[in-house]
Amino acid sequence: MKKAILSLSIISLSPFLAGCSILSKGEAKYPTGEDRAISEQSGLYEETPTIWGKNRSLLNPNGKDNKGEGLTVNSFLWRAALDTISFMPLVTADPFGGTIITDWYTDASTPNERIKLNVFIIGNELKASAIKVTVFKQVDGIDSQGSQETKRKLEDAILTRARQLRIAQIEQDK
């Protein structure tokens, strides 16, 4: 019985294993390293289309060229958020997920109060709905939610800085 199951599994896997065979003359189908650079310059190399279509992937469903930035969130909002909260210590910053989490920050003028921020960039367009800020506050060790005004001011500051970065990029590209 065990031999029958083993031979059945080998037979069922053989089409998949045959697809892994090396092409003629032991060369890979697509060049790598220095050979790839030469092939790209000569125009002989073409990217293989994915199951989603040419230049599309799970992380890039629209097939738009992101100019090598590698971010799935708006790069201007990402840089603006980091610039805006640069005075606070960071716990984590994930550019692919668009998440920035700060550590607690205490201002010298209010030693009994400290704040912490979570910044989420949830889109790749430069608009207000693509950013969300959560403010956490502690006063004398007691947790409270940060004010909506503080949250709105931080979001506005990030959006303003992102617009400045975008305008600077447009001027540089001219």
HUMO-V488294 format. One record per helix or strand of 3 or more residues. SS is the DSSP state (2 for helix, 1 for strand). FROM is the first residue (numbers start at 1). TO is the last residue. If there is no record, write none. Layout:
<<SS;FROM;TO> <SS;FROM;TO>>
This chain:
<<2;2;18> <2;24;26> <2;33;42> <2;75;84> <1;90;94> <1;99;102> <1;113;121> <2;128;130> <1;131;139> <1;142;145> <2;148;173>>
